[in-house]
Amino acid sequence: MASSTISGIGSGIDTQGIVKALVEAEKAPKQLQINNQTKSATTSLSAIGSIKSALETYRSALAKLNNGTSFTGLAGTTSDEKVAKVTLADGVTAGTYALEVTQLASASKISSKVYSGASAVINETGDSQALTISQSGTSYSVNIAAGATLQEARDTINGQLQSKGITANVLTDASGSRLVFSSTKTGEGTELTLGGSADVATGATTITEPQNAKYTLDGLELESTSNTVTGAVSGLNIELIKEGKSTLAVAANNETLKTSVQSFVSAYNALMTAVNAQTKVTAGGDDKSSTGAALTGDATMRSLVNSIRGELTKTVGTGGLRTLSQLGISTVQKTGLLEFDEAKWNTAIKTHSADISGLFTGKDGLLSRMTNATEDYVKSGGILASRQSALSTQLKNLEEEQENLDRRIETLTTTLTKKYNAMDSLVAQLKSSSDSVMSTLNALNNPKDD
């Protein structure tokens, strides 16, 4: 079997193999160092990103829970959700209210005159025309291009005014097509009017007059410019859906409290699970060796966990409820996760339902303290962001080191190749000279007979 190695022509020595071995011996230690550092930095950067994301999710969950309604133990209901729905806000108290909706709030809607079809030209003057649309004392001007059709005018109007709450559409029936202008604003005084030099502004008709919602609460007649009523009852948002009667109730509901507490436990456990995944130690096989995760033993992770657990175990307040353990919430020592004991909760809620809000919410509540304890880790330029920046810089420096190493190895390869080729050529010359001398000596020692 022929060898794939090309030996020196003159010496018969595998000069390419020698060069390759020398180069690899020179490169290997530094390459191993770069590879190990790159792998470590990349893994750490990914792990820090995972922790930062989990921490931001946790803080978002805390912000959602840290309000006046999550831990009040109150729930809002309606006897007929087809008539109205309710949601609770800060300041709500228990109560029952008789609601009757007699009129829903509506928005202004007007129509242009009728044209032959959606592709009918509405500006035949050869110049652009100004269309003015006014509402509640504010006017908007839209230029209708020369030769524009109904559809093109619609697109122009929507492109400029949709963000202002005014839209246009083309409606077509057997008699033809027209532009219909609609508003997202409801209530009296929000009529749309058309003006300007545009042909489409002439002959407009009203389709819907804007009007207020009218309803009664416990017999008291009230009005609202919107079908979402926020100020009639403190802390109670009412969504009016259709005309009719419904009883609105805000009453104590321990299941609401339980759901909020369990939501906190779930959010906390999700964060701790993410931290555990990046800091755990995995036991080895028969050789008893162990493998650490990307952030095993990391001082930043220890500090983060200690900060969070410190707030978790802190005793606060002066009332009868001062710790989570009184509500049946305890820490599993092996994992650091929280465990919710439903039996203890059911017992505690009978005594401490009124104190739960104070334990979790407010300036000195658990949720605010947890948020403050984690602020330095997630803020712009904070602890985790600084770690990410440092690791990114390290990876960039390692890329430069790799480029420098590759250039140095390329130069070394070229230099050694030249040297060994020169040696091979010299050996070839010496061998040629030796062969010539030997041939002459052999000729002298072996004269031919006449």
C-alpha positions as CSV (number, residue, x, y, z in Angstrom):
1,M,0.0,0.0,0.0
2,A,1.5,3.3,-1.1
3,S,2.2,5.9,1.6
4,S,0.4,9.3,1.5
5,T,3.4,11.0,3.1
6,I,5.7,12.9,0.8
7,S,9.3,12.5,1.9
8,G,12.2,14.8,1.1
9,I,13.3,14.3,-2.4
10,G,17.0,14.5,-1.6
11,S,17.1,13.0,1.9
12,G,14.2,10.6,1.9
13,I,13.2,12.1,5.3
14,D,9.5,13.0,5.9
15,T,10.2,16.7,6.2
16,Q,6.5,17.7,6.0
17,G,5.8,15.3,8.9
18,I,8.6,16.9,10.9
19,V,7.3,20.4,10.2
20,K,3.8,19.4,11.1
21,A,4.8,17.8,14.4
22,L,6.9,20.8,15.4
23,V,4.1,23.3,14.5
24,E,1.5,21.3,16.4
25,A,3.8,21.0,19.4
26,E,4.2,24.8,19.4
27,K,0.5,25.5,18.9
28,A,-1.2,22.9,21.2
29,P,-0.7,24.5,24.6
30,K,-1.9,28.0,23.6
31,Q,-4.8,26.5,21.5
32,L,-5.9,24.4,24.4
33,Q,-5.9,27.5,26.7
34,I,-7.9,29.5,24.2
35,N,-10.4,26.7,23.6
36,N,-10.9,26.1,27.4
37,Q,-11.3,29.8,28.1
38,T,-13.7,30.3,25.2
39,K,-15.9,27.4,26.3
40,S,-16.0,28.7,29.8
41,A,-16.8,32.3,28.9
42,T,-19.5,31.2,26.4
43,T,-21.1,28.9,28.9
44,S,-21.0,31.5,31.6
45,L,-22.4,34.2,29.4
46,S,-25.3,31.9,28.4
47,A,-25.9,31.0,32.1
48,I,-25.9,34.7,33.2
49,G,-28.4,35.5,30.5
50,S,-30.7,32.7,31.7
51,I,-30.5,33.9,35.3
52,K,-31.1,37.6,34.2
53,S,-34.1,36.5,32.2
54,A,-35.5,34.4,35.0
55,L,-35.0,37.3,37.5
56,E,-36.8,39.8,35.2
57,T,-39.7,37.4,34.9
58,Y,-39.8,37.0,38.7
59,R,-39.8,40.8,39.2
60,S,-42.6,41.2,36.6
61,A,-44.7,38.6,38.6
62,L,-44.0,40.5,41.8
63,A,-45.1,43.8,40.2
64,K,-48.3,42.2,39.0
65,L,-49.1,41.0,42.5
66,N,-48.0,44.1,44.4
67,N,-51.3,46.0,44.3
68,G,-54.2,46.7,46.5
69,T,-56.4,44.0,45.0
70,S,-54.3,40.8,44.8
71,F,-54.3,40.2,48.6
72,T,-57.5,41.8,49.8
73,G,-59.4,38.5,49.7
74,L,-62.2,40.2,47.7
75,A,-63.7,39.1,44.4
76,G,-66.1,40.9,42.0
77,T,-69.0,39.1,40.4
78,T,-72.1,40.0,38.3
79,S,-75.3,38.2,38.1
80,D,-75.4,38.6,34.3
81,E,-72.1,38.9,32.5
82,K,-73.9,39.5,29.2
83,V,-75.0,42.8,30.6
84,A,-71.8,43.8,32.5
85,K,-68.5,42.6,33.8
86,V,-66.4,43.9,36.7
87,T,-62.8,44.0,37.7
88,L,-61.3,45.2,41.0
89,A,-58.8,48.0,41.4
90,D,-57.1,49.8,44.4
91,G,-59.4,51.0,47.1
92,V,-62.2,48.6,46.5
93,T,-64.4,47.5,49.4
94,A,-67.1,44.9,49.8
95,G,-70.6,45.9,48.6
96,T,-73.5,45.0,46.4
97,Y,-75.0,47.2,43.7
98,A,-78.1,47.0,41.5
99,L,-77.1,48.0,37.9
100,E,-79.5,48.7,35.1
101,V,-78.0,49.7,31.7
102,T,-80.5,51.7,29.6
103,Q,-78.2,53.0,26.9
104,L,-74.7,52.1,25.7
105,A,-72.1,54.7,24.7
106,S,-71.6,54.9,20.9
107,A,-69.2,56.5,18.5
108,S,-69.7,58.8,15.6
109,K,-70.0,57.3,12.1
110,I,-70.6,59.3,8.9
111,S,-70.8,58.4,5.2
112,S,-69.8,60.2,2.1
113,K,-72.2,60.4,-0.9
114,V,-72.6,57.4,-3.1
115,Y,-70.1,56.7,-6.0
116,S,-70.4,54.2,-8.8
117,G,-68.0,51.8,-7.2
118,A,-64.9,51.2,-5.0
119,S,-62.6,52.1,-8.0
120,A,-64.5,55.3,-8.8
121,V,-62.3,58.4,-9.1
122,I,-63.3,60.9,-6.5
123,N,-60.8,63.7,-7.5
124,E,-61.0,64.6,-11.1
125,T,-59.6,68.1,-10.8
126,G,-56.1,67.3,-11.8
127,D,-54.8,68.8,-8.4
128,S,-54.8,67.3,-4.9
129,Q,-57.7,68.2,-2.7
130,A,-57.7,68.9,1.0
131,L,-60.1,66.9,3.2
132,T,-60.6,68.1,6.7
133,I,-61.9,65.8,9.4
134,S,-62.8,67.4,12.7
135,Q,-63.7,65.9,16.1
136,S,-64.0,67.4,19.6
137,G,-62.4,70.7,18.5
138,T,-59.5,69.1,16.7
139,S,-59.1,69.1,12.9
140,Y,-57.0,66.8,10.8
141,S,-56.2,67.5,7.1
142,V,-55.6,64.8,4.5
143,N,-54.6,65.5,0.9
144,I,-56.6,63.4,-1.7
145,A,-54.3,63.0,-4.7
146,A,-55.4,63.9,-8.2
147,G,-57.1,60.9,-9.8
148,A,-57.5,59.1,-6.4
149,T,-60.2,56.4,-6.2
150,L,-62.3,55.6,-3.1
151,Q,-60.0,52.8,-2.2
152,E,-56.9,55.0,-2.5
153,A,-58.5,57.7,-0.5
154,R,-59.4,55.2,2.2
155,D,-55.8,54.0,2.4
156,T,-54.5,57.6,2.6
157,I,-56.9,58.4,5.4
158,N,-56.1,55.3,7.4
159,G,-52.4,55.7,7.0
160,Q,-52.5,59.2,8.5
161,L,-55.4,59.1,11.0
162,Q,-55.8,55.5,12.3
163,S,-53.4,56.3,15.2
164,K,-55.7,59.3,16.0
165,G,-58.7,57.0,16.4
166,I,-60.3,57.8,13.1
167,T,-60.7,55.2,10.3
168,A,-62.3,55.0,6.9
169,N,-63.7,52.0,5.0
170,V,-65.4,51.4,1.7
171,L,-69.0,50.0,1.9
172,T,-70.6,48.8,-1.3
173,D,-74.2,47.7,-2.1
174,A,-76.5,47.6,-5.1
175,S,-76.6,51.4,-5.2
176,G,-72.8,51.9,-5.3
177,S,-69.9,52.6,-3.0
178,R,-69.2,55.2,-0.3
179,L,-66.5,56.1,2.3
180,V,-67.6,55.5,5.8
181,F,-65.7,57.3,8.6
182,S,-65.7,55.8,12.1
183,S,-64.3,57.0,15.4
184,T,-63.0,55.0,18.4
185,K,-64.1,57.8,20.7
186,T,-67.5,57.4,22.3
187,G,-69.8,59.8,24.1
188,E,-71.5,63.1,23.4
189,G,-69.5,65.8,21.8
190,T,-67.3,63.5,19.7
191,E,-69.1,63.9,16.4
192,L,-67.1,63.6,13.2
193,T,-67.5,66.4,10.5
194,L,-66.0,66.6,7.0
195,G,-64.8,69.8,5.3
196,G,-62.3,71.2,3.0
197,S,-62.1,71.3,-0.8
198,A,-62.3,67.5,-1.4
199,D,-65.3,66.3,-3.4
200,V,-65.8,63.5,-0.9
201,A,-66.6,66.0,1.8
202,T,-69.8,67.2,0.1
203,G,-73.1,65.4,0.7
204,A,-72.0,63.5,3.8
205,T,-74.7,61.9,6.0
206,T,-74.7,60.8,9.6
207,I,-75.0,57.0,10.2
208,T,-74.5,57.0,14.0
209,E,-74.8,59.9,16.5
210,P,-72.3,59.6,19.4
211,Q,-74.0,59.3,22.7
212,N,-73.2,58.6,26.4
213,A,-73.8,55.4,28.2
214,K,-76.8,55.7,30.6
215,Y,-77.3,53.5,33.6
216,T,-78.5,53.4,37.2
217,L,-76.7,52.1,40.3
218,D,-79.0,51.4,43.1
219,G,-81.6,53.7,41.4
220,L,-79.1,56.6,41.0
221,E,-79.1,57.8,37.4
222,L,-75.6,58.1,35.9
223,E,-73.9,58.7,32.6
224,S,-70.5,57.8,31.1
225,T,-68.8,58.8,27.8
226,S,-67.4,55.3,27.7
227,N,-68.8,51.8,28.2
228,T,-66.0,51.2,30.6
229,V,-66.9,52.9,33.8
230,T,-64.1,53.5,36.3
231,G,-65.2,56.1,38.7
232,A,-68.8,55.3,39.7
233,V,-67.7,53.0,42.6
234,S,-64.3,53.3,44.2
235,G,-62.0,50.5,43.1
236,L,-64.6,48.9,40.9
237,N,-64.3,48.9,37.1
238,I,-67.5,48.2,35.2
239,E,-67.7,47.2,31.6
240,L,-71.1,47.8,30.1
241,I,-71.9,45.2,27.5
242,K,-75.6,45.5,26.6
243,E,-78.9,47.0,27.9
244,G,-80.4,45.1,30.8
245,K,-80.1,44.5,34.6
246,S,-77.4,42.8,36.6
247,T,-76.4,42.7,40.3
248,L,-72.8,43.6,41.0
249,A,-71.1,42.2,44.1
250,V,-67.8,42.6,45.8
251,A,-67.4,40.1,48.5
252,A,-64.8,38.2,50.5
253,N,-63.3,35.2,48.7
254,N,-60.5,33.2,50.3
255,E,-59.8,31.5,47.0
256,T,-58.6,34.9,45.6
257,L,-56.1,35.1,48.4
258,K,-55.0,31.6,47.9
259,T,-54.5,32.1,44.2
260,S,-52.3,35.2,44.8
261,V,-50.2,33.5,47.5
262,Q,-49.7,30.4,45.2
263,S,-48.8,32.7,42.3
264,F,-46.0,34.2,44.5
265,V,-44.8,30.7,45.5
266,S,-44.8,29.6,41.8
267,A,-42.9,32.7,40.7
268,Y,-40.3,32.2,43.5
269,N,-39.8,28.5,42.7
270,A,-39.4,29.3,39.0
271,L,-36.5,31.6,39.8
272,M,-34.9,29.3,42.2
273,T,-35.2,26.4,39.7
274,A,-33.4,28.5,37.1
275,V,-30.6,29.4,39.6
276,N,-30.3,25.7,40.7
277,A,-29.9,24.6,37.1
278,Q,-26.9,26.9,36.6
279,T,-25.3,26.2,40.0
280,K,-25.9,22.5,40.7
281,V,-23.2,19.8,41.1
282,T,-23.8,16.5,39.3
283,A,-22.4,13.4,41.0
284,G,-20.2,11.3,38.8
285,G,-20.2,7.5,38.1
286,D,-18.0,4.8,39.6
287,D,-15.0,7.1,39.8
288,K,-16.9,9.3,42.2
289,S,-16.0,12.5,40.3
290,S,-18.6,15.3,40.2
291,T,-19.3,17.9,37.5
292,G,-20.3,21.5,38.2
293,A,-22.7,23.6,36.2
294,A,-21.7,26.8,34.5
295,L,-22.1,28.9,37.7
296,T,-21.3,26.4,40.4
297,G,-19.6,28.2,43.2
298,D,-20.2,31.6,41.6
299,A,-20.0,34.4,44.2
300,T,-22.6,36.5,42.4
301,M,-25.2,33.6,42.5
302,R,-24.6,33.1,46.2
303,S,-25.1,36.7,46.9
304,L,-28.3,36.8,44.9
305,V,-29.8,33.8,46.6
306,N,-28.8,35.1,50.0
307,S,-30.4,38.5,49.3
308,I,-33.7,36.9,48.3
309,R,-33.8,34.3,51.1
310,G,-32.9,37.0,53.6
311,E,-36.1,38.8,52.7
312,L,-38.1,35.6,52.6
313,T,-37.3,34.7,56.2
314,K,-37.5,38.2,57.7
315,T,-40.0,38.8,60.4
316,V,-42.1,41.9,59.8
317,G,-45.0,43.8,61.1
318,T,-46.6,43.9,64.6
319,G,-49.8,42.0,64.0
320,G,-50.6,38.3,64.5
321,L,-49.2,37.4,61.0
322,R,-45.5,38.0,60.7
323,T,-44.0,35.1,58.7
324,L,-44.8,33.0,55.7
325,S,-44.5,29.8,57.8
326,Q,-47.7,30.9,59.6
327,L,-49.5,30.5,56.2
328,G,-48.1,27.1,55.6
329,I,-45.3,28.2,53.3
330,S,-41.9,26.7,54.1
331,T,-38.5,26.2,52.4
332,V,-37.4,22.7,51.2
333,Q,-33.8,22.5,52.5
334,K,-32.5,20.3,49.7
335,T,-33.7,22.4,46.8
336,G,-34.4,25.8,48.3
337,L,-37.9,25.8,46.8
338,L,-41.0,26.9,48.6
339,E,-43.6,24.3,49.7
340,F,-47.3,25.2,50.2
341,D,-49.1,23.2,52.9
342,E,-52.8,23.5,52.1
343,A,-53.9,22.1,55.4
344,K,-51.9,24.7,57.4
345,W,-53.2,27.4,54.9
346,N,-56.9,26.5,55.6
347,T,-56.3,26.8,59.3
348,A,-54.4,30.1,59.1
349,I,-56.9,31.8,56.8
350,K,-59.5,31.6,59.4
351,T,-57.4,33.8,61.7
352,H,-55.1,35.8,59.5
353,S,-57.1,36.6,56.3
354,A,-57.2,40.3,57.1
355,D,-53.4,40.5,57.8
356,I,-52.2,38.8,54.6
357,S,-52.2,42.0,52.5
358,G,-50.0,43.8,55.0
359,L,-47.5,40.9,54.9
360,F,-47.1,40.9,51.1
361,T,-47.9,44.4,49.8
362,G,-47.1,48.0,50.7
363,K,-43.8,49.7,51.1
364,D,-42.5,47.3,53.7
365,G,-44.3,44.2,52.3
366,L,-42.5,41.1,51.1
367,L,-43.0,41.9,47.4
368,S,-41.5,45.4,47.6
369,R,-38.6,44.1,49.7
370,M,-37.9,41.3,47.2
371,T,-38.1,43.8,44.3
372,N,-35.6,46.1,46.1
373,A,-33.3,43.2,46.9
374,T,-32.9,42.2,43.3
375,E,-32.8,45.7,41.7
376,D,-29.0,45.9,41.6
377,Y,-28.8,42.6,39.7
378,V,-31.1,43.5,36.8
379,K,-30.8,47.3,36.3
380,S,-29.0,48.8,33.4
381,G,-25.3,48.6,34.2
382,G,-26.0,46.5,37.2
383,I,-24.3,43.3,38.5
384,L,-25.5,40.9,35.9
385,A,-25.2,43.3,33.0
386,S,-21.6,44.1,34.1
387,R,-20.9,40.3,34.2
388,Q,-22.3,40.0,30.7
389,S,-20.2,42.9,29.4
390,A,-17.0,41.5,30.9
391,L,-17.6,38.1,29.4
392,S,-18.4,39.5,26.0
393,T,-15.1,41.5,26.2
394,Q,-13.3,38.4,27.1
395,L,-14.7,36.5,24.2
396,K,-13.7,39.3,21.8
397,N,-10.1,39.2,23.3
398,L,-10.0,35.5,22.8
399,E,-11.0,35.9,19.2
400,E,-8.1,38.3,18.7
401,E,-5.7,35.8,20.5
402,Q,-6.9,33.1,18.1
403,E,-6.2,35.3,15.1
404,N,-2.7,36.1,16.4
405,L,-2.0,32.5,17.1
406,D,-3.1,31.5,13.6
407,R,-0.9,34.1,12.1
408,R,2.1,33.1,14.2
409,I,1.6,29.4,13.4
410,E,1.3,30.2,9.7
411,T,4.6,32.1,9.8
412,L,6.3,29.3,11.8
413,T,5.0,26.8,9.2
414,T,6.4,28.8,6.3
415,T,9.8,29.3,8.1
416,L,10.3,25.7,9.0
417,T,9.2,24.5,5.6
418,K,11.8,26.7,4.0
419,K,14.5,25.5,6.3
420,Y,13.7,21.8,5.9
421,N,13.4,22.2,2.1
422,A,16.8,23.9,2.1
423,M,18.2,21.1,4.1
424,D,16.7,18.5,1.8
425,S,18.2,20.3,-1.3
426,L,21.6,20.4,0.4
427,V,21.4,16.7,1.2
428,A,20.4,16.0,-2.4
429,Q,23.5,17.9,-3.7
430,L,25.8,16.1,-1.3
431,K,24.3,12.8,-2.3
432,S,24.8,13.7,-6.0
433,S,28.4,14.7,-5.3
434,S,29.0,11.5,-3.4
435,D,27.5,9.3,-6.1
436,S,29.7,11.1,-8.7
437,V,32.9,10.5,-6.6
438,M,32.0,6.9,-6.0
439,S,31.5,6.3,-9.7
440,T,34.9,7.8,-10.5
441,L,36.6,5.7,-7.8
442,N,34.9,2.6,-9.0
443,A,36.1,3.3,-12.5
444,L,39.7,3.7,-11.4
445,N,39.7,0.6,-9.3
446,N,38.2,-1.5,-12.1
447,P,40.3,-0.7,-15.3
448,K,39.1,-2.5,-18.5
449,D,41.3,-5.1,-20.3
450,D,42.5,-4.2,-23.7
